[in-house]
């Protein structure tokens, strides 16, 4: 895929807890501070104009408040959006499944990503991925998947305690 004119190719990596980061290709437009300020102000003005118009809808106060709060959400989103994705492709750090972000996604790095295959919570961040021996990376991936399957209780599946469900005689 060809990068759009004006988009930067940024060195990026996809990482997660307990695994080594994998390299990712990120082509994105960097939004300048002035552009973010302008988008934020315009979004806030739009929210302030939408609230009185929404007041005309019965029961009056709730739609107006909702329109203003939704406007505040989009105002904050306009402020933190440092990058706009043209193309992003990488591999999951836990299961090596391909991960892509849609064109037009706005990013504030580090950006949280969920792998559709293994449901791992990963993050996309700026910087090059460290060069790691493939055997070491595979061992870390296996260790992370074992920890996920076994739960966080030292290999025992999580249980809910209740007097009716426990065996008082053997100390469980």
CORHUHU-V631008 format. One record per pair of residues at least 6 apart in sequence whose ideal C-beta (glycine too) atoms are under 7 Angstrom apart, sorted by sequence separation. I is the first residue (numbers start at 1). J is the second residue. D is the distance in Angstrom with one decimal. If there is no record, write none. Layout:
i:I j:J d:D
i:I j:J d:D
This chain:
i:3 j:9 d:6.3
i:15 j:21 d:3.6
i:57 j:63 d:4.3
i:91 j:97 d:7.0
i:151 j:157 d:5.7
i:166 j:172 d:5.7
i:14 j:21 d:6.3
i:91 j:98 d:6.2
i:92 j:99 d:5.6
i:114 j:121 d:5.8
i:115 j:122 d:6.1
i:151 j:158 d:5.1
i:13 j:21 d:4.1
i:14 j:22 d:5.2
i:91 j:99 d:6.7
i:13 j:22 d:6.5
i:54 j:63 d:4.2
i:55 j:64 d:4.1
i:89 j:98 d:6.9
i:90 j:99 d:5.2
i:112 j:121 d:6.4
i:113 j:122 d:4.8
i:13 j:23 d:5.8
i:14 j:24 d:5.0
i:54 j:64 d:4.7
i:113 j:123 d:6.6
i:13 j:24 d:5.9
i:89 j:100 d:5.2
i:112 j:123 d:5.5
i:113 j:124 d:5.6
i:12 j:24 d:4.4
i:52 j:64 d:7.0
i:88 j:100 d:6.3
i:111 j:123 d:6.4
i:51 j:64 d:4.9
i:54 j:67 d:3.8
i:88 j:101 d:4.1
i:110 j:123 d:4.4
i:111 j:124 d:4.5
i:12 j:26 d:4.1
i:99 j:113 d:6.2
i:110 j:124 d:6.4
i:109 j:124 d:6.7
i:110 j:125 d:4.2
i:10 j:26 d:4.6
i:51 j:67 d:5.0
i:85 j:101 d:5.0
i:87 j:103 d:6.8
i:99 j:115 d:6.3
i:109 j:125 d:5.6
i:50 j:67 d:4.5
i:51 j:68 d:4.2
i:86 j:103 d:6.1
i:109 j:126 d:5.4
i:9 j:27 d:5.4
i:10 j:28 d:6.1
i:85 j:103 d:6.2
i:97 j:115 d:5.9
i:85 j:104 d:6.7
i:7 j:27 d:4.7
i:8 j:28 d:6.3
i:84 j:104 d:6.6
i:85 j:105 d:4.4
i:95 j:115 d:6.5
i:97 j:117 d:3.8
i:7 j:28 d:6.1
i:47 j:68 d:5.7
i:50 j:71 d:6.0
i:94 j:115 d:6.6
i:97 j:118 d:6.8
i:7 j:29 d:5.4
i:8 j:30 d:5.9
i:84 j:106 d:5.5
i:85 j:107 d:6.3
i:95 j:117 d:5.3
i:6 j:29 d:6.5
i:83 j:106 d:7.0
i:92 j:115 d:4.3
i:95 j:118 d:4.1
i:3 j:27 d:4.5
i:47 j:71 d:2.1
i:83 j:107 d:4.2
i:94 j:118 d:5.2
i:46 j:71 d:6.4
i:47 j:72 d:6.3
i:81 j:106 d:3.7
i:82 j:107 d:6.5
i:92 j:117 d:6.5
i:82 j:108 d:5.5
i:83 j:109 d:6.8
i:92 j:118 d:6.4
i:94 j:120 d:4.3
i:81 j:108 d:6.4
i:82 j:109 d:6.7
i:43 j:71 d:6.8
i:47 j:75 d:6.2
i:80 j:108 d:4.2
i:92 j:120 d:6.5
i:77 j:106 d:6.9
i:93 j:122 d:5.9
i:92 j:122 d:6.6
i:43 j:74 d:5.2
i:44 j:75 d:4.7
i:43 j:75 d:4.6
i:40 j:75 d:5.7
i:43 j:78 d:4.7
i:40 j:78 d:4.7
i:39 j:78 d:4.2
i:40 j:79 d:4.5
i:36 j:78 d:6.8
i:36 j:79 d:5.9
i:36 j:81 d:6.8
i:94 j:141 d:5.8
i:31 j:81 d:6.1
i:94 j:144 d:5.8
i:31 j:82 d:5.8
i:94 j:145 d:6.8
i:30 j:82 d:6.8
i:31 j:83 d:6.8
i:30 j:83 d:5.9
i:31 j:84 d:6.5
i:29 j:83 d:6.9
i:28 j:83 d:4.3
i:29 j:84 d:4.6
i:28 j:84 d:6.0
i:28 j:85 d:5.1
i:29 j:86 d:6.7
i:28 j:86 d:5.8
i:27 j:86 d:4.3
i:27 j:87 d:4.5
i:26 j:88 d:4.8
i:25 j:88 d:6.9
i:24 j:88 d:6.4
i:25 j:89 d:5.3
i:24 j:89 d:6.7
i:25 j:90 d:7.0
i:24 j:90 d:3.0
i:23 j:90 d:6.8
i:22 j:90 d:6.0
i:22 j:91 d:4.8
i:22 j:93 d:5.0
i:21 j:93 d:5.9
i:20 j:93 d:6.6
i:19 j:93 d:4.4
i:19 j:94 d:5.5
i:14 j:90 d:4.6
i:16 j:93 d:4.6
i:14 j:92 d:7.0
i:15 j:93 d:5.6
i:16 j:94 d:5.8
i:7 j:86 d:4.4
i:14 j:93 d:5.5
i:28 j:107 d:6.9
i:4 j:86 d:4.9
i:3 j:86 d:6.3
i:3 j:87 d:6.9
i:14 j:99 d:6.4
i:1 j:87 d:5.5
i:14 j:113 d:6.8
i:24 j:124 d:6.4
i:16 j:120 d:5.6
i:16 j:121 d:6.9
i:23 j:128 d:6.9
i:16 j:122 d:4.4
i:23 j:129 d:4.2
i:15 j:122 d:6.5
i:22 j:129 d:5.7
i:14 j:122 d:5.3
i:15 j:123 d:5.9
i:21 j:129 d:4.4
i:21 j:130 d:6.6
i:14 j:124 d:5.6
i:15 j:125 d:6.6
i:20 j:130 d:6.7
i:12 j:124 d:5.9
i:13 j:125 d:6.0
i:20 j:132 d:4.7
i:12 j:125 d:6.7
i:12 j:126 d:5.8
i:13 j:127 d:5.8
i:11 j:126 d:6.8
i:13 j:128 d:6.6
i:10 j:126 d:6.0
i:11 j:127 d:6.2
i:13 j:129 d:3.9
i:11 j:128 d:4.7
i:20 j:137 d:4.9
i:20 j:140 d:5.7
i:19 j:140 d:5.1
i:18 j:140 d:6.6
i:19 j:141 d:5.6
i:18 j:143 d:6.7
i:19 j:144 d:5.1
i:18 j:144 d:4.1
i:18 j:147 d:6.7
